[in-house]
Amino acid sequence: MSAASAGIYHFTWSPTADDVRLRLFAISCRRAGFQTKFIRCASTNDKPATLVRAIASLDDKSVICCTDSFDILCTNTPATVLEAFRASGHDIVFGAERAPYHHFVSSVECFNSASVTSPYRYLNGGVFTGYAGAVRDMLADIAALPMSDDDRPLLSSQEDDVNDQTVFGRYAATHREAVALDRNATICWNLFGELDAFCASLESSADPFVNPATGMRPAFLHVSHLRKYYPAYLWAARRLGLPINGRTVNLRLFDHHIEGVIPEIDGPSIPPDPETSAILKATIEY
């Protein structure tokens, strides 16, 4: 078991601990002071079961923070996470985003019923923090009602599929006394729906990692739909001072963006920024 970072255990998932797709994330976490435990996991649907095993030895009141890796960057310290979690007064806190994805209709109705002014209304499963005992209870509940494609007609959008976010959302909607959403984006800022404005701030702002809607600088930045928005992820990584080179970048995916051809995606909406392109073009022969 990895040591706790400032009183919090940090876990993430990856097929291997040295996958090129997680190297920028791993470097950003290490620089911020996180001691990250990598859980071997081949599929997002396996995340709940693999987490059960990873936290089995922890005390019920140990605080854990679980994050995705390939589309996440760390932008603040473990203390930021711990302070925001304890201030919530809940046992588990999930990230939140502006629009619902992969959720049942009933979950979306629950999130919409909350009396909040924040634009971040809907659970995102990419980052969550909680007491180990409470997370174990949640995972046991999820295991008793496993996800299935048979549940797809219950989703709020038939363009989505059933995944770990679906079952996390169902649990949050039915356990509101225990589960909160990070509506101030203090632990995680989920960028989907505001990537254009964020990229503009990368060019002009002294600190683009302060969320203009909440005034908070989160511990983690989440660039979901990464295959389409990989240039934005790299641009953010470069502004954080992370090394952009052939060892830290998914060159195959970046090359698709340079060529303007993204397999299975209707083209990139944000092109690579010139400086990142120049750095990588010096690394690769085009």
C-alpha positions as CSV (number, residue, x, y, z in Angstrom):
1,M,0.0,0.0,0.0
2,S,1.3,3.4,-0.9
3,A,1.8,6.0,1.9
4,A,-0.8,8.6,2.4
5,S,-0.1,12.0,0.9
6,A,-0.9,14.7,3.5
7,G,-3.5,12.3,5.0
8,I,-5.0,11.1,1.8
9,Y,-4.5,7.9,-0.3
10,H,-4.5,8.5,-4.0
11,F,-5.5,5.8,-6.5
12,T,-5.7,5.7,-10.3
13,W,-6.2,3.0,-13.0
14,S,-4.1,2.0,-15.9
15,P,-3.3,-1.2,-17.9
16,T,0.4,-0.7,-16.8
17,A,2.1,1.8,-14.4
18,D,4.3,3.1,-17.3
19,D,1.7,3.6,-20.0
20,V,2.7,6.6,-22.1
21,R,-0.8,7.9,-21.9
22,L,-0.6,8.5,-18.1
23,R,3.0,9.9,-17.9
24,L,2.0,13.6,-17.9
25,F,-0.6,12.9,-15.3
26,A,1.9,10.9,-13.2
27,I,4.5,13.7,-13.4
28,S,1.9,16.4,-12.5
29,C,0.8,14.3,-9.4
30,R,4.3,13.7,-8.2
31,R,5.2,17.4,-8.5
32,A,2.1,18.4,-6.5
33,G,3.0,16.0,-3.7
34,F,0.7,13.0,-4.3
35,Q,2.0,9.5,-3.8
36,T,-0.1,7.6,-6.3
37,K,-1.0,4.0,-6.3
38,F,-1.6,2.6,-9.8
39,I,-4.3,-0.1,-10.0
40,R,-3.9,-2.4,-13.0
41,C,-7.2,-2.3,-14.9
42,A,-8.0,-3.1,-18.5
43,S,-11.5,-1.7,-18.8
44,T,-13.5,1.2,-17.1
45,N,-16.1,-1.4,-16.2
46,D,-13.5,-3.2,-14.1
47,K,-12.8,-0.1,-12.0
48,P,-15.2,-0.8,-9.1
49,A,-14.0,-4.4,-8.6
50,T,-10.3,-3.6,-8.8
51,L,-10.8,-0.7,-6.3
52,V,-12.4,-3.1,-3.8
53,R,-9.1,-5.1,-3.7
54,A,-6.9,-2.0,-3.6
55,I,-8.5,-0.5,-0.5
56,A,-9.2,-3.7,1.4
57,S,-6.5,-3.1,4.0
58,L,-7.4,0.5,4.8
59,D,-9.2,1.7,7.9
60,D,-12.8,2.8,7.4
61,K,-11.9,6.4,8.2
62,S,-8.9,6.6,5.8
63,V,-9.6,9.2,3.1
64,I,-9.0,8.1,-0.4
65,C,-9.1,10.0,-3.7
66,C,-9.6,8.0,-6.9
67,T,-9.0,9.6,-10.3
68,D,-8.9,8.6,-13.9
69,S,-5.4,9.1,-15.4
70,F,-5.2,9.5,-19.2
71,D,-7.3,12.6,-19.4
72,I,-6.5,14.2,-16.0
73,L,-3.8,16.6,-14.9
74,C,-3.0,17.5,-11.3
75,T,-3.1,21.3,-10.6
76,N,-3.0,21.6,-6.8
77,T,-2.0,19.8,-3.6
78,P,-3.3,16.8,-1.6
79,A,-4.2,19.3,1.1
80,T,-6.7,21.0,-1.3
81,V,-8.5,17.7,-1.8
82,L,-8.6,16.9,1.9
83,E,-9.8,20.4,2.9
84,A,-12.6,20.4,0.3
85,F,-13.7,16.9,1.2
86,R,-13.9,17.5,4.9
87,A,-15.7,20.8,4.3
88,S,-18.5,18.9,2.4
89,G,-19.6,17.1,5.5
90,H,-20.4,14.0,3.3
91,D,-18.9,10.5,3.2
92,I,-18.1,10.6,-0.6
93,V,-17.7,13.5,-3.0
94,F,-17.8,13.1,-6.7
95,G,-16.8,15.5,-9.4
96,A,-19.5,17.4,-11.2
97,E,-20.0,18.7,-14.8
98,R,-22.3,20.9,-16.9
99,A,-24.2,18.2,-18.8
100,P,-25.4,14.6,-18.0
101,Y,-23.6,11.7,-19.7
102,H,-24.1,8.0,-19.2
103,H,-26.8,8.5,-16.5
104,F,-30.2,7.0,-16.0
105,V,-33.2,9.3,-16.4
106,S,-33.9,8.9,-12.7
107,S,-30.4,10.0,-11.8
108,V,-30.6,13.1,-14.0
109,E,-34.0,14.0,-12.4
110,C,-32.4,13.8,-9.0
111,F,-29.4,16.0,-10.0
112,N,-31.8,18.5,-11.6
113,S,-33.9,18.7,-8.4
114,A,-31.0,20.1,-6.4
115,S,-31.4,23.7,-5.4
116,V,-28.0,25.1,-6.6
117,T,-26.7,28.0,-8.6
118,S,-23.6,26.2,-9.7
119,P,-23.4,25.3,-13.4
120,Y,-21.9,21.9,-12.4
121,R,-25.1,19.9,-11.7
122,Y,-24.3,16.3,-12.9
123,L,-22.0,13.6,-11.5
124,N,-18.8,12.8,-13.3
125,G,-17.1,9.7,-12.2
126,G,-13.6,10.7,-13.2
127,V,-12.6,11.9,-9.7
128,F,-14.1,11.0,-6.4
129,T,-13.0,11.3,-2.8
130,G,-14.4,9.5,0.3
131,Y,-13.8,7.6,3.4
132,A,-12.6,4.0,2.6
133,G,-15.5,2.4,4.6
134,A,-18.1,4.5,2.8
135,V,-16.5,3.7,-0.6
136,R,-16.5,0.0,0.3
137,D,-20.2,0.2,1.1
138,M,-20.9,1.9,-2.3
139,L,-18.9,-0.7,-4.2
140,A,-20.8,-3.5,-2.4
141,D,-24.1,-1.9,-3.4
142,I,-22.9,-1.6,-7.0
143,A,-21.7,-5.2,-7.1
144,A,-25.2,-6.3,-5.9
145,L,-26.7,-4.4,-8.9
146,P,-24.1,-4.9,-11.7
147,M,-24.2,-2.8,-14.8
148,S,-25.6,-4.3,-17.9
149,D,-26.4,-3.2,-21.5
150,D,-29.9,-4.3,-20.8
151,D,-30.2,-1.1,-18.8
152,R,-29.4,1.1,-21.8
153,P,-33.1,2.0,-22.5
154,L,-33.1,3.7,-19.0
155,L,-30.4,6.1,-19.9
156,S,-31.2,9.8,-20.5
157,S,-29.6,9.7,-23.9
158,Q,-29.6,6.6,-26.2
159,E,-26.3,7.8,-27.6
160,D,-24.6,7.0,-24.3
161,D,-23.7,3.6,-23.0
162,V,-23.8,2.0,-19.5
163,N,-20.5,2.3,-17.6
164,D,-19.0,3.0,-14.2
165,Q,-20.4,6.6,-14.2
166,T,-23.9,5.2,-14.7
167,V,-23.7,3.1,-11.5
168,F,-21.9,5.8,-9.5
169,G,-24.7,8.2,-10.5
170,R,-27.4,5.7,-9.5
171,Y,-25.8,5.3,-6.1
172,A,-25.4,9.1,-5.6
173,A,-29.0,9.7,-6.6
174,T,-30.3,7.1,-4.0
175,H,-27.9,8.0,-1.2
176,R,-28.0,11.8,-1.1
177,E,-27.3,11.9,2.6
178,A,-23.9,10.2,2.1
179,V,-22.9,11.5,-1.4
180,A,-22.2,15.1,-2.5
181,L,-21.1,16.6,-5.8
182,D,-18.1,18.9,-6.0
183,R,-20.2,21.8,-7.4
184,N,-17.5,24.4,-6.7
185,A,-15.0,22.4,-8.8
186,T,-12.5,22.6,-5.9
187,I,-11.3,19.0,-6.1
188,C,-11.8,18.6,-9.9
189,W,-12.8,20.9,-12.7
190,N,-14.5,18.9,-15.5
191,L,-13.9,21.0,-18.6
192,F,-16.3,19.5,-21.2
193,G,-18.6,22.3,-22.4
194,E,-16.1,25.1,-21.7
195,L,-13.0,23.9,-23.5
196,D,-13.0,26.7,-26.1
197,A,-13.0,29.4,-23.3
198,F,-10.4,27.4,-21.3
199,C,-8.1,27.2,-24.3
200,A,-8.5,31.0,-24.9
201,S,-7.4,31.5,-21.2
202,L,-4.4,29.3,-21.8
203,E,-3.2,31.9,-24.2
204,S,-4.1,35.0,-22.2
205,S,-4.5,34.3,-18.5
206,A,-1.8,34.6,-15.9
207,D,-3.4,31.5,-14.2
208,P,-5.8,29.7,-16.5
209,F,-6.3,27.0,-13.9
210,V,-8.5,29.2,-11.8
211,N,-12.1,28.3,-12.7
212,P,-13.8,31.6,-13.7
213,A,-17.2,30.3,-12.6
214,T,-16.2,29.4,-9.1
215,G,-12.9,31.3,-8.5
216,M,-11.3,28.0,-7.3
217,R,-8.0,26.4,-8.5
218,P,-8.9,22.7,-8.4
219,A,-6.6,19.8,-7.5
220,F,-7.4,18.1,-10.8
221,L,-8.3,19.2,-14.3
222,H,-10.4,16.7,-16.4
223,V,-10.3,16.9,-20.2
224,S,-12.9,14.3,-21.0
225,H,-13.5,13.1,-24.6
226,L,-9.7,13.0,-24.8
227,R,-9.3,11.6,-28.3
228,K,-11.1,14.6,-29.6
229,Y,-9.6,17.2,-27.3
230,Y,-6.1,15.9,-26.9
231,P,-4.5,19.1,-28.2
232,A,-6.2,21.0,-25.3
233,Y,-4.8,18.5,-22.8
234,L,-1.3,18.9,-24.2
235,W,-1.6,22.7,-24.2
236,A,-2.7,22.7,-20.5
237,A,0.2,20.3,-19.7
238,R,2.6,22.7,-21.3
239,R,1.2,25.7,-19.3
240,L,1.8,23.6,-16.2
241,G,5.4,23.3,-17.1
242,L,5.2,19.6,-17.8
243,P,7.7,18.0,-20.2
244,I,6.2,17.7,-23.8
245,N,8.3,15.2,-25.7
246,G,8.2,11.8,-27.4
247,R,8.2,10.0,-24.0
248,T,5.3,11.8,-22.5
249,V,3.0,12.3,-25.5
250,N,0.8,9.8,-27.3
251,L,2.5,10.6,-30.6
252,R,0.1,8.5,-32.7
253,L,-3.0,10.4,-31.5
254,F,-1.2,13.8,-31.8
255,D,-0.2,12.9,-35.4
256,H,-3.9,12.2,-36.2
257,H,-4.7,15.8,-35.0
258,I,-1.8,17.3,-37.0
259,E,-3.2,15.5,-40.1
260,G,-6.8,16.5,-39.2
261,V,-7.9,12.9,-39.3
262,I,-9.3,11.5,-36.0
263,P,-10.5,7.9,-36.3
264,E,-14.2,7.4,-35.3
265,I,-14.5,11.1,-34.4
266,D,-16.0,13.9,-36.4
267,G,-12.8,16.0,-36.5
268,P,-11.1,18.0,-33.7
269,S,-12.9,21.1,-32.5
270,I,-9.7,22.6,-31.0
271,P,-6.5,22.4,-33.2
272,P,-3.1,21.9,-31.7
273,D,-1.6,25.2,-30.5
274,P,1.4,26.4,-32.5
275,E,4.0,26.2,-29.7
276,T,3.1,22.6,-28.7
277,S,3.1,21.6,-32.4
278,A,6.5,23.1,-32.9
279,I,7.9,21.3,-29.8
280,L,6.6,17.9,-31.1
281,K,7.4,18.5,-34.7
282,A,11.0,18.9,-33.6
283,T,10.7,15.4,-32.0
284,I,9.0,13.7,-34.9
285,E,9.6,13.7,-38.6
286,Y,6.5,14.6,-40.5
